[in-house]
Amino acid sequence: MNNNQPKQTMTKNENKLSKEEIKLLMEQDADFLKPMVQYVVQQVLEAEMSETVGAEKSERHEGRQGYRSGYYRRSLVTRVGKIELRVPQDRAGRFSTEVFERYQRSEKALVSALTEMYLQGVSTRKVKAISEELCGQEFSASTISALNKKLDGELVRFARRRLEAEYPYLILDARYEKVREDGVVRSRAVQVAIGIDWEGRRQVLGVELANRESETSWKEFLLGLKERGLHGVHLVVSDDHAGLKRAIAQVLSEACWQRCYVHFLRNALDHLPRKANDDCLLELRWLYDRRSAEEARRDLAAWLGRWQSKYPKLCEWVESNIEETWTFYRLPREHHKHLKSTNMLERINQELKRRTHIIRIFPNEASCLRLIRALAVEIHEGWIESPRYLNMEALRDQRKADRQLTAMAA
């Protein structure tokens, strides 16, 4: 979590991407455009079929000239990667498309227009013109408007989807992006929540923008997750942002809290002189590789004995706060390295930074949230298709044993 928010500054056109920068962005990382290109071409195929049969899907229309009859799959290799499409068919076999041939001629323009539309929020007339070129015919303004609304609708549906499963592990963090509002550049907090379900799979649960990190903004974020169905949280991992801590305590009071040990070690530098002995923090770091909290406490006592006289300020601070970073020792040992820090989410933030650094300043909040969510969907789908992240049987067995001990004690 980055608490060093840039100061507000005035700007005119510094947020506008040049053609060269758009080209560079596409060359460096076109991955985030892949679902957009796929969606646009798929919708062009659907619209073309609607024109052929004279009706939309499931629409009752007296003037219809045919009926749909399923799909067949076809791949299309593009500059943003290989995309899979579902080509519609009609019962009479009259439907044919030249989209694939026309796409090769229009691809560069389409990708460029989508980049501008999604990153700069420019007029969608370019997308309309290119869509017409792909189909060789004009689409109505309402069709183009619906297409563009669906692009954003997909992201909104992802962000508002019901969370049916339990997520015993929840990781929270935020980073900042610059957004231009009324001629003023402000920093906006991008709040992200990652969950791990009982199948051991990671999922992006929420991505939202807030004016800043505060107890109020984090409470609203967490309440939004609960309203969507978040339940069964056993452990929350975050840094020690005061507002976030209070929000977790209020909204997820049933869960244990793990303070990120990486942030803790960074904070420790504030209590050391500049020319401190590197061995001091290195030995402190080793306390997070023990087999249990009891073993860590024993080694902490030895660490304090070695460094108390040389760094009393640090030792006092560590002794007062380190227990918050040892909650992970309550978990099965095979889960320790994954849940003692927010590194899983930090890596996502690094990826977001890599993708957004060329933009520098978003023209508005909508364009910022649009791109961040598009990247989040990409990451989320990659996780769903990947092997499971954790074996959750160990946690199931541990919780079963805990319930049996509680029953015996009662």
C-alpha positions in Angstrom: 0.0 0.0 0.0 1.5 3.3 -1.0 0.8 6.1 1.4 3.0 8.6 -0.4 0.3 10.3 -2.5 1.5 12.7 -5.1 0.5 16.3 -4.6 -2.4 17.7 -6.7 -1.2 19.7 -9.7 -2.7 21.6 -12.5 -2.5 20.2 -16.0 -3.8 20.9 -19.5 -2.9 18.3 -22.1 -0.2 16.3 -20.2 -2.6 13.3 -19.8 -3.2 12.9 -23.6 -1.4 10.1 -25.3 0.4 10.7 -28.5 0.1 8.4 -31.5 3.6 7.2 -30.8 2.8 6.4 -27.2 -0.3 4.5 -28.2 1.7 2.5 -30.7 4.4 1.9 -28.0 1.8 0.7 -25.5 0.3 -1.8 -28.0 3.8 -3.1 -28.9 4.9 -3.4 -25.3 1.8 -5.0 -23.9 -1.3 -5.7 -25.9 -2.6 -8.4 -23.6 -5.2 -6.2 -21.9 -6.7 -5.5 -25.4 -7.2 -9.1 -26.2 -10.6 -9.5 -24.6 -11.7 -6.2 -26.0 -10.8 -7.2 -29.6 -12.3 -10.6 -29.1 -15.5 -9.0 -27.8 -15.8 -6.5 -30.7 -15.3 -9.0 -33.4 -17.7 -11.4 -31.8 -20.3 -8.7 -31.6 -19.7 -7.8 -35.2 -20.5 -11.5 -36.1 -23.6 -11.4 -34.0 -24.8 -8.1 -35.6 -24.1 -9.5 -39.1 -26.2 -12.6 -38.3 -29.0 -10.3 -37.0 -29.0 -8.5 -40.3 -29.1 -11.8 -42.2 -32.1 -13.2 -40.4 -33.8 -9.9 -39.8 -34.1 -10.2 -36.0 -32.0 -10.2 -32.8 -31.6 -13.3 -30.7 -34.9 -14.6 -29.4 -36.7 -11.7 -30.9 -40.2 -12.2 -32.3 -40.4 -10.2 -35.5 -42.8 -10.5 -38.3 -40.2 -9.5 -40.9 -37.6 -12.1 -39.9 -36.1 -13.9 -42.8 -34.6 -16.9 -41.0 -33.5 -18.5 -37.7 -30.2 -19.1 -35.9 -28.9 -22.6 -35.7 -26.0 -22.6 -33.2 -22.3 -21.8 -33.7 -19.1 -23.3 -34.8 -15.7 -22.3 -33.4 -12.9 -20.6 -35.3 -9.6 -19.1 -34.2 -8.3 -15.8 -35.4 -4.6 -14.9 -35.0 -4.2 -11.2 -34.2 -1.6 -8.7 -33.1 -2.9 -9.0 -29.6 -2.8 -12.8 -29.6 -4.9 -15.8 -30.7 -8.6 -15.2 -30.1 -11.4 -17.8 -30.1 -14.6 -16.9 -31.8 -18.1 -18.5 -32.1 -19.3 -18.1 -35.7 -23.1 -18.1 -35.9 -25.0 -20.3 -38.3 -28.6 -20.2 -39.6 -30.9 -23.0 -40.5 -31.0 -22.3 -44.2 -27.3 -22.1 -44.5 -27.5 -18.6 -46.1 -25.2 -16.8 -43.6 -21.7 -16.1 -44.6 -19.2 -13.6 -43.3 -16.2 -11.8 -44.7 -15.3 -10.5 -41.3 -12.1 -12.6 -41.1 -10.8 -11.3 -44.5 -11.8 -7.7 -43.7 -10.3 -8.0 -40.2 -6.8 -8.5 -41.6 -7.1 -5.1 -43.4 -8.6 -3.3 -40.4 -6.9 -4.9 -37.5 -4.3 -2.2 -36.8 -7.0 0.6 -36.9 -9.3 -1.4 -34.7 -6.7 -2.1 -32.0 -5.6 1.5 -32.1 -9.1 2.8 -31.8 -9.9 0.5 -28.9 -6.7 1.6 -27.1 -7.8 5.2 -27.5 -11.3 4.5 -26.4 -10.4 2.6 -23.3 -7.5 4.7 -22.2 -8.4 8.2 -23.2 -12.2 8.0 -23.3 -12.3 9.5 -26.8 -15.4 9.4 -29.0 -16.3 5.9 -30.2 -16.9 7.1 -33.8 -13.7 5.4 -34.9 -14.9 2.1 -33.5 -18.2 2.6 -35.4 -16.4 3.3 -38.7 -14.1 0.3 -38.3 -17.0 -2.0 -37.3 -18.8 -1.0 -40.5 -15.6 -1.7 -42.5 -15.4 -5.2 -40.9 -19.0 -6.0 -42.0 -19.1 -4.1 -45.2 -22.3 -2.4 -44.2 -23.5 0.3 -41.9 -24.8 -0.3 -38.3 -27.3 1.8 -36.6 -26.2 4.2 -33.9 -28.2 2.2 -31.4 -26.3 -1.0 -32.4 -22.9 0.7 -31.9 -24.0 2.3 -28.7 -25.2 -1.1 -27.4 -21.8 -2.7 -28.4 -19.9 -0.1 -26.4 -22.2 -0.4 -23.4 -21.7 -4.1 -23.4 -17.9 -3.7 -23.3 -18.2 -1.8 -20.1 -21.1 -3.9 -19.0 -18.9 -7.0 -18.9 -16.5 -5.3 -16.5 -19.4 -4.0 -14.3 -20.9 -7.5 -14.1 -17.6 -8.9 -13.1 -17.2 -6.3 -10.4 -20.8 -6.8 -9.1 -21.0 -10.6 -9.4 -22.3 -12.6 -6.5 -19.7 -14.2 -4.3 -21.4 -17.6 -3.7 -18.4 -19.6 -2.4 -16.7 -19.2 1.0 -13.3 -17.5 1.0 -11.4 -18.5 4.1 -8.4 -16.3 3.1 -8.7 -12.6 2.1 -5.9 -10.3 1.0 -6.3 -6.5 0.8 -4.1 -3.8 -0.5 -4.2 -0.5 -2.5 -2.1 1.5 -4.8 -2.5 5.0 -6.3 -3.2 6.2 -9.9 -3.2 9.8 -11.1 -6.6 10.9 -12.5 -7.4 14.3 -14.0 -10.6 16.0 -12.8 -11.7 19.5 -13.8 -8.2 20.4 -14.9 -6.6 19.1 -11.6 -4.5 16.0 -11.3 -5.4 14.0 -8.2 -4.3 10.7 -6.8 -7.0 8.0 -6.4 -6.7 4.9 -4.4 -7.2 1.6 -6.3 -8.5 -0.9 -3.7 -8.1 -4.6 -4.5 -9.3 -7.7 -2.7 -8.0 -11.2 -3.5 -9.7 -14.3 -2.1 -8.7 -17.9 -1.9 -11.7 -20.4 -1.9 -11.9 -23.9 -0.4 -10.7 -25.3 -3.7 -7.4 -23.4 -3.1 -7.9 -21.1 -6.1 -7.2 -17.4 -6.1 -9.8 -15.0 -7.3 -10.0 -11.3 -7.8 -13.1 -10.4 -5.6 -13.2 -6.6 -5.9 -11.5 -3.6 -7.6 -12.8 -0.1 -6.7 -11.6 3.5 -6.8 -11.6 5.7 -3.7 -10.6 9.3 -3.1 -8.1 8.1 -0.6 -7.5 5.3 1.9 -9.5 5.9 5.0 -11.6 4.0 7.5 -14.7 5.1 5.6 -13.5 4.1 2.1 -12.2 0.7 3.3 -15.4 0.1 5.3 -17.5 0.9 2.2 -15.3 -1.5 0.1 -15.6 -4.4 2.6 -19.4 -3.8 3.1 -19.7 -4.0 -0.7 -18.0 -7.4 -0.7 -20.3 -8.6 2.1 -23.4 -7.3 0.3 -22.3 -9.4 -2.7 -22.1 -12.5 -0.6 -18.6 -12.6 1.0 -18.6 -15.0 3.9 -16.6 -17.6 5.7 -13.5 -15.4 6.0 -11.0 -17.0 8.4 -7.9 -14.8 7.9 -7.4 -11.3 6.5 -3.9 -10.2 5.4 -3.1 -6.5 4.9 -0.6 -3.9 6.0 -1.3 -1.9 9.2 -3.0 1.2 7.6 -5.0 2.5 10.6 -8.2 3.0 8.7 -8.1 -0.4 7.1 -7.4 -2.1 10.4 -10.5 -0.5 12.0 -12.6 -1.3 8.9 -11.6 -5.0 9.1 -12.4 -5.1 12.8 -15.8 -3.7 12.2 -16.9 -5.5 9.1 -15.0 -8.8 9.4 -14.9 -9.2 13.2 -15.1 -13.0 12.9 -11.8 -13.2 11.1 -8.2 -13.1 12.4 -5.9 -10.4 11.1 -2.4 -10.9 9.8 -0.2 -7.9 9.5 2.1 -8.2 6.4 5.5 -9.0 7.6 7.2 -7.4 4.6 5.6 -4.0 5.4 6.6 -4.6 9.0 10.2 -5.0 8.1 10.1 -1.9 6.0 8.6 0.0 8.9 11.4 -1.2 11.1 13.8 1.0 9.1 12.1 4.0 10.6 13.4 3.0 14.0 17.1 2.4 13.0 19.9 4.8 12.3 21.0 5.0 8.7 24.2 3.1 9.2 22.7 0.3 11.2 24.1 -3.2 11.1 22.4 -5.2 8.3 22.6 -8.4 10.4 20.0 -6.9 12.8 17.1 -6.9 10.3 18.3 -10.1 8.6 18.0 -11.9 11.9 14.6 -10.4 12.5 13.6 -11.6 9.1 14.6 -15.2 10.0 11.9 -15.2 12.8 9.3 -15.7 10.0 10.7 -19.0 8.9 10.2 -20.8 12.2 7.9 -23.8 12.6 5.6 -22.3 15.2 4.9 -19.0 17.1 6.4 -20.5 20.2 9.7 -21.2 18.4 9.6 -17.7 17.0 9.0 -16.1 20.4 12.0 -18.0 21.9 14.2 -16.8 19.1 12.8 -13.2 19.5 14.0 -13.2 23.1 17.5 -14.1 21.9 17.3 -11.4 19.2 16.3 -8.8 21.8 19.2 -9.9 24.0 21.7 -9.3 21.2 20.4 -5.9 19.9 18.7 -4.2 22.9 21.7 -2.2 24.0 22.7 -1.1 20.4 19.2 -0.4 19.1 16.8 0.2 22.0 14.2 2.1 20.0 13.9 -0.6 17.4 13.7 -3.4 20.0 11.0 -1.6 22.0 9.0 -1.1 18.8 9.4 -4.7 17.6 8.5 -6.2 21.0 5.3 -4.1 21.0 4.1 -4.9 17.5 5.6 -8.2 16.2 2.7 -10.4 17.5 0.5 -8.9 14.8 2.7 -10.4 12.2 2.7 -13.9 13.6 -1.0 -14.7 13.1 0.0 -16.9 10.2 1.6 -19.4 12.6 -2.0 -20.5 13.5 -2.4 -21.8 10.0 -1.1 -25.2 8.5 2.6 -25.0 7.9 2.3 -25.4 4.2 0.2 -22.2 4.1 2.7 -20.0 6.0 4.8 -18.7 3.1 1.7 -17.7 1.1 -0.3 -15.9 3.9 2.3 -14.1 6.0 2.4 -11.2 3.6 0.5 -9.4 0.9 3.1 -10.3 -1.7 0.5 -12.1 -3.8 -1.4 -8.8 -4.2 1.8 -6.8 -4.4 2.7 -8.7 -7.5 -0.7 -7.8 -9.1 0.0 -4.2 -8.2 3.4 -4.4 -9.9 1.7 -5.8 -13.0 -0.9 -3.0 -12.9 1.9 -0.4 -12.6 3.8 -2.0 -15.5 0.6 -1.8 -17.7 -0.4 1.8 -16.7 2.9 3.6 -16.4 2.9 4.9 -19.9 -0.5 6.5 -19.5 0.8 8.6 -16.6 -2.5 10.5 -16.0 -6.0 9.1 -16.7 -8.4 11.6 -18.2 -11.2 10.6 -15.8 -12.1 8.0 -13.1 -14.1 5.9 -15.5 -11.1 5.3 -17.8 -8.9 4.4 -14.9 -11.4 2.0 -13.4 -12.1 0.5 -16.8 -8.5 -0.4 -17.5 -7.7 -1.6 -14.0 -10.8 -3.9 -14.0 -10.0 -5.2 -17.5 -6.5 -6.2 -16.2 -8.1 -7.7 -13.1 -10.4 -9.8 -15.2 -7.4 -11.1 -17.2 -5.5 -12.0 -14.1 -8.6 -13.6 -12.5 -9.3 -15.8 -15.5 -5.7 -16.8 -15.7 -5.9 -18.0 -12.1 -9.2 -19.9 -12.6 -7.6 -21.8 -15.5 -4.3 -22.5 -13.6 -3.6 -25.3 -11.1 -4.9 -24.6 -7.6 -2.7 -22.3 -5.5 -3.1 -24.0 -2.2 -4.1 -27.5 -0.9 -6.9 -26.6 1.5 -7.3 -30.1 3.0 -4.8 -29.1 5.7 -6.9 -26.2 6.8 -10.0 -28.4 6.8 -8.3 -30.9 9.0 -7.1 -28.3 11.3 -10.5 -26.6 11.7 -12.1 -30.0 12.3 -9.6 -30.8 15.0 -10.2 -27.3 16.6 -14.0 -28.0 16.6 -13.5 -31.3 18.3 -11.3 -29.8 21.0 -13.9 -27.1 21.6 -16.7 -29.7 21.9 -14.6 -31.7 24.4 -13.9 -28.6 26.5 -17.6 -27.8 26.6 
